[in-house]
């Protein structure tokens, strides 16, 4: 899965991004974080959340690799 992190160095600005909406028409608005992730594959992170994402990223990658190895081993037997 390809994605990028967008680091916001201020918790206050990050919070502002979380609560604001994107779009001019009230019916068609959604939050910026959802737009960035779903449409642009960008994960917006703050100083607090960045470390958590960095720590869970390798764990998720490792578990995916382990799952593929297990599936490959099962198909060979």
N, C-alpha and C positions, 0 to 999 in steps of 0.2 A: 504494500500500500504506500503510495507516494503522498507525502504531505509536507508542509513546512510549519515552523513555529513563527509567530509574530510576537516578539517580546515587548511588552509595555512596561517600562521601568518604574511606573508609579501605580500603587494600589488604588489611589483615588481615581485616576484616569481609567484604569481597568474596570473599576466598579461602574463608572459612567458609561462605558461601552456595553456593559452587561444590561443596564436598564434602559438604554435608548433603543429606538426602532429605526429601521431602514425602510425608506419608501415614502412617497408623497401622499398617497391615498390611504386613509385610515384602514380600509378593508384589506389592503394589500401590504401591510407592514409586517415585518418580522424582526427579530433581534439580530444585531450585527454578528454576534458569535455564531448563530445558526447559519446565516448567510455565508460567512467566511468558511465555515467547515464544510457545509453541504455543496456549495457552488464552486468554491475556490480551493478547497482542500488545505485550508490554513487554520491552524489551531492558535487562537489568541491566548497568550499566557501572561501572568503577572509574576513578580518576584516570588510570591508564595506558591503559585501553582506550577511554575516552571520546573522546580526540582522534582515535584511529584510526577510530572509527565516524563522527565528524564529517567526516573527510577523505574517506572512501570513499562517504559518502552522496551528496554532490553529483556525484561521478564516476559512480555508478550511475544517478542520475537523468538525467544528461546522456547517458549511453550509451543509456538507454531512449528518450529523446526523439529521439536520432539514429536509432535503429533504426526508430521510428515514421515519421519523415520519409522515410527510405529506402524503407520499405514503401509509403508513400503515393505517392512519386515513381514507383516501379515500376508501381503500379496505374494511374497516369495515362498511361503510355506504351504 
